[in-house]
């Protein structure tokens, strides 16, 4: 049976150094460019010939845009409209990256924590910058819940600070862990199918069971790919709401 972790291996295609830092072109780089290309293609197909009665691609683009706009409006309010492009960009990239990773012999860039943490760190920095820009030093009142007893304030502030600083870690691990675990399960059950079928005889007949599980897990992973992109965007809205409205 093939190693289920082999699918996450980084392969170097071209060596490159930028200011002394390793910036080699890898399979992760290739598939991130592929995700970007597919996203741009989706935008082009949906906006190349706008009509009053939208076609399939235009309806899909308008549907996704409206969905994200509604999410931002619901979780942040009118003040969050300026951040719709930011949340939309995160959502569509994570969604396409998750879906691309479900194709055979492809590479799931969101299964690497360095990628998910980079996005989570960007969100964290944007939230801090927005909070300081809009509220100045009053932004730090976020760590002091209303009506907190004086005697408990040091403990509460410490807990709130730790919770705030852990956001990039929890946000990145959630996406990374879900995508990695699902792909490992798919690889394991697919390996069982091949091994049992190759053995022949009665074992070949039993291979139908892991094949059915593989199909079921594939359907589940398709749902997980969409849900994780939604959760990533939703949590981004919630964090932005804290910075904008200090809730």
DAMOUR-V714716 format. One record per residue. N is the residue number from 0. RES is the residue in one letter. PHI is phi in degrees with one decimal (none if undefined). OMEGA is omega in whole degrees, -180 to 180 (NA if undefined). Layout:
n:N res:RES phi:PHI omega:OMEGA
n:N res:RES phi:PHI omega:OMEGA
This chain:
n:0 res:X phi:none omega:-180
n:1 res:X phi:-67.7 omega:178
n:2 res:X phi:-66.0 omega:-178
n:3 res:X phi:-67.3 omega:179
n:4 res:X phi:-89.2 omega:-178
n:5 res:X phi:-63.2 omega:-177
n:6 res:X phi:-67.2 omega:-179
n:7 res:X phi:-98.0 omega:-177
n:8 res:X phi:-68.2 omega:177
n:9 res:X phi:-84.9 omega:180
n:10 res:X phi:-112.1 omega:-177
n:11 res:X phi:-91.3 omega:-179
n:12 res:X phi:-102.4 omega:-179
n:13 res:X phi:-150.1 omega:179
n:14 res:X phi:-77.9 omega:-179
n:15 res:X phi:-152.8 omega:179
n:16 res:X phi:-129.1 omega:179
n:17 res:X phi:-122.1 omega:-179
n:18 res:X phi:55.2 omega:179
n:19 res:X phi:84.4 omega:180
n:20 res:X phi:-95.1 omega:180
n:21 res:X phi:-70.7 omega:179
n:22 res:X phi:-130.6 omega:-177
n:23 res:X phi:-61.7 omega:177
n:24 res:X phi:-83.1 omega:-174
n:25 res:X phi:-121.0 omega:175
n:26 res:X phi:-63.7 omega:175
n:27 res:X phi:-65.0 omega:177
n:28 res:X phi:-62.0 omega:-179
n:29 res:X phi:-61.6 omega:-177
n:30 res:X phi:-76.4 omega:173
n:31 res:X phi:-68.4 omega:174
n:32 res:X phi:-66.2 omega:177
n:33 res:X phi:-63.5 omega:178
n:34 res:X phi:-61.1 omega:178
n:35 res:X phi:-61.4 omega:180
n:36 res:X phi:-63.6 omega:179
n:37 res:X phi:-65.7 omega:178
n:38 res:X phi:-64.4 omega:178
n:39 res:X phi:-64.0 omega:177
n:40 res:X phi:-63.7 omega:178
n:41 res:X phi:-60.9 omega:178
n:42 res:X phi:-63.8 omega:-179
n:43 res:X phi:-65.5 omega:180
n:44 res:X phi:-65.1 omega:-177
n:45 res:X phi:-82.4 omega:-175
n:46 res:X phi:-124.8 omega:-174
n:47 res:X phi:-71.5 omega:-177
n:48 res:X phi:-141.9 omega:-176
n:49 res:X phi:-63.5 omega:-179
n:50 res:X phi:-132.7 omega:178
n:51 res:X phi:-63.5 omega:173
n:52 res:X phi:-101.7 omega:-171
n:53 res:X phi:-67.4 omega:172
n:54 res:X phi:-80.8 omega:-176
n:55 res:X phi:-62.7 omega:-177
n:56 res:X phi:-69.5 omega:178
n:57 res:X phi:-65.0 omega:179
n:58 res:X phi:-64.4 omega:179
n:59 res:X phi:-65.1 omega:180
n:60 res:X phi:-64.4 omega:179
n:61 res:X phi:-65.8 omega:179
n:62 res:X phi:-65.0 omega:179
n:63 res:X phi:-66.1 omega:179
n:64 res:X phi:-62.1 omega:178
n:65 res:X phi:-65.3 omega:179
n:66 res:X phi:-62.6 omega:-180
n:67 res:X phi:-69.0 omega:178
n:68 res:X phi:-60.3 omega:178
n:69 res:X phi:-64.7 omega:178
n:70 res:X phi:-62.3 omega:180
n:71 res:X phi:-64.2 omega:-180
n:72 res:X phi:-61.9 omega:-177
n:73 res:X phi:-69.9 omega:-173
n:74 res:X phi:-96.6 omega:-179
n:75 res:X phi:-116.7 omega:-176
n:76 res:X phi:99.8 omega:-178
n:77 res:X phi:-57.5 omega:-179
n:78 res:X phi:-68.3 omega:-177
n:79 res:X phi:-90.6 omega:-177
n:80 res:X phi:-60.2 omega:-179
n:81 res:X phi:-65.7 omega:-176
n:82 res:X phi:-101.2 omega:177
n:83 res:X phi:-58.8 omega:178
n:84 res:X phi:-60.4 omega:-180
n:85 res:X phi:-65.4 omega:-179
n:86 res:X phi:-65.5 omega:180
n:87 res:X phi:-62.3 omega:-180
n:88 res:X phi:-61.9 omega:178
n:89 res:X phi:-63.7 omega:-177
n:90 res:X phi:-62.2 omega:-174
n:91 res:X phi:-69.0 omega:179
n:92 res:X phi:-68.1 omega:180
n:93 res:X phi:-63.4 omega:-180
n:94 res:X phi:-62.2 omega:-179
n:95 res:X phi:-65.2 omega:178
n:96 res:X phi:-62.5 omega:178
n:97 res:X phi:-64.7 omega:-178
n:98 res:X phi:-70.9 omega:178
n:99 res:X phi:-60.8 omega:-179
n:100 res:X phi:-66.1 omega:179
n:101 res:X phi:-84.9 omega:178
n:102 res:X phi:-77.7 omega:179
n:103 res:X phi:-57.7 omega:177
n:104 res:X phi:65.0 omega:177
n:105 res:X phi:-94.4 omega:-178
n:106 res:X phi:-133.8 omega:-178
n:107 res:X phi:-97.2 omega:-176
n:108 res:X phi:-68.5 omega:-180
n:109 res:X phi:-78.7 omega:175
n:110 res:X phi:-89.2 omega:177
n:111 res:X phi:-110.5 omega:-174
n:112 res:X phi:-65.9 omega:178
n:113 res:X phi:-64.6 omega:178
n:114 res:X phi:-75.8 omega:-179
n:115 res:X phi:-65.1 omega:179
n:116 res:X phi:-70.1 omega:177
n:117 res:X phi:-61.4 omega:177
n:118 res:X phi:-65.9 omega:-179
n:119 res:X phi:-64.3 omega:178
n:120 res:X phi:-65.6 omega:177
n:121 res:X phi:-61.1 omega:178
n:122 res:X phi:-61.4 omega:-180
n:123 res:X phi:-61.6 omega:-179
n:124 res:X phi:-65.4 omega:178
n:125 res:X phi:-63.8 omega:-180
n:126 res:X phi:-63.4 omega:179
n:127 res:X phi:-64.8 omega:-179
n:128 res:X phi:-63.1 omega:180
n:129 res:X phi:-65.5 omega:179
n:130 res:X phi:-62.2 omega:179
n:131 res:X phi:-69.9 omega:-179
n:132 res:X phi:-67.7 omega:-176
n:133 res:X phi:-83.9 omega:-171
n:134 res:X phi:-123.0 omega:-177
n:135 res:X phi:64.1 omega:-179
n:136 res:X phi:-69.4 omega:177
n:137 res:X phi:-64.0 omega:178
n:138 res:X phi:-57.5 omega:-177
n:139 res:X phi:-73.2 omega:173
n:140 res:X phi:-68.1 omega:176
n:141 res:X phi:-58.5 omega:-177
n:142 res:X phi:-88.2 omega:180
n:143 res:X phi:-121.4 omega:180
n:144 res:X phi:-59.6 omega:-179
n:145 res:X phi:-62.5 omega:178
n:146 res:X phi:63.7 omega:177
n:147 res:X phi:-74.4 omega:178
n:148 res:X phi:-60.3 omega:-178
n:149 res:X phi:-56.0 omega:-175
n:150 res:X phi:-66.6 omega:-179
n:151 res:X phi:-96.0 omega:-173
n:152 res:X phi:-58.6 omega:179
n:153 res:X phi:-58.0 omega:-180
n:154 res:X phi:-68.8 omega:-179
n:155 res:X phi:-63.9 omega:179
n:156 res:X phi:-62.1 omega:179
n:157 res:X phi:-63.1 omega:179
n:158 res:X phi:-63.5 omega:-180
n:159 res:X phi:-64.5 omega:180
n:160 res:X phi:-66.4 omega:178
n:161 res:X phi:-63.2 omega:179
n:162 res:X phi:-62.0 omega:-179
n:163 res:X phi:-68.0 omega:-178
n:164 res:X phi:-71.2 omega:-179
n:165 res:X phi:-84.6 omega:-178
n:166 res:X phi:-56.8 omega:179
n:167 res:X phi:-60.0 omega:-178
n:168 res:X phi:-70.0 omega:-178
n:169 res:X phi:-67.2 omega:-180
n:170 res:X phi:-65.3 omega:-178
n:171 res:X phi:-74.1 omega:-178
n:172 res:X phi:-67.7 omega:-179
n:173 res:X phi:-58.3 omega:-179
n:174 res:X phi:-69.3 omega:-179
n:175 res:X phi:-59.3 omega:-176
n:176 res:X phi:-66.8 omega:-179
n:177 res:X phi:-64.6 omega:-179
n:178 res:X phi:-70.5 omega:-179
n:179 res:X phi:-66.3 omega:-178
n:180 res:X phi:-61.1 omega:-180
n:181 res:X phi:-63.7 omega:-180
n:182 res:X phi:-69.6 omega:176
n:183 res:X phi:-65.7 omega:178
n:184 res:X phi:-60.9 omega:178
n:185 res:X phi:-59.8 omega:-179
n:186 res:X phi:-66.6 omega:-179
n:187 res:X phi:-64.4 omega:-178
n:188 res:X phi:-68.1 omega:176
n:189 res:X phi:-64.5 omega:177
n:190 res:X phi:-64.9 omega:177
n:191 res:X phi:-62.0 omega:-180
n:192 res:X phi:-59.9 omega:-178
n:193 res:X phi:-65.4 omega:-178
n:194 res:X phi:-64.0 omega:-179
n:195 res:X phi:-70.1 omega:179
n:196 res:X phi:-65.6 omega:180
n:197 res:X phi:-70.2 omega:-179
n:198 res:X phi:-71.3 omega:178
n:199 res:X phi:75.7 omega:177
n:200 res:X phi:64.7 omega:-178
n:201 res:X phi:-65.3 omega:-180
n:202 res:X phi:-64.5 omega:179
n:203 res:X phi:-63.9 omega:179
n:204 res:X phi:-67.8 omega:-180
n:205 res:X phi:-67.9 omega:-178
n:206 res:X phi:-60.9 omega:177
n:207 res:X phi:-63.4 omega:-178
n:208 res:X phi:-66.0 omega:177
n:209 res:X phi:-64.8 omega:176
n:210 res:X phi:-65.6 omega:178
n:211 res:X phi:-64.3 omega:178
n:212 res:X phi:-65.7 omega:178
n:213 res:X phi:-62.7 omega:179
n:214 res:X phi:-64.1 omega:180
n:215 res:X phi:-64.5 omega:179
n:216 res:X phi:-66.3 omega:178
n:217 res:X phi:-64.7 omega:176
n:218 res:X phi:-62.6 omega:178
n:219 res:X phi:-64.9 omega:180
n:220 res:X phi:-66.1 omega:176
n:221 res:X phi:-63.4 omega:177
n:222 res:X phi:-66.7 omega:-180
n:223 res:X phi:-61.2 omega:-180
n:224 res:X phi:-58.9 omega:-180
n:225 res:X phi:-73.7 omega:-177
n:226 res:X phi:-64.1 omega:-179
n:227 res:X phi:-66.9 omega:175
n:228 res:X phi:-65.1 omega:179
n:229 res:X phi:-64.2 omega:180
n:230 res:X phi:-62.7 omega:179
n:231 res:X phi:-60.6 omega:179
n:232 res:X phi:-69.6 omega:-179
n:233 res:X phi:-63.7 omega:179
n:234 res:X phi:-65.6 omega:175
n:235 res:X phi:-60.0 omega:178
n:236 res:X phi:-62.5 omega:-179
n:237 res:X phi:-64.4 omega:179
n:238 res:X phi:-67.2 omega:177
n:239 res:X phi:-65.4 omega:178
n:240 res:X phi:-61.3 omega:177
n:241 res:X phi:-60.9 omega:-178
n:242 res:X phi:-74.4 omega:-177
n:243 res:X phi:-84.2 omega:-175
n:244 res:X phi:-104.6 omega:180
n:245 res:X phi:53.4 omega:177
n:246 res:X phi:-91.1 omega:NA
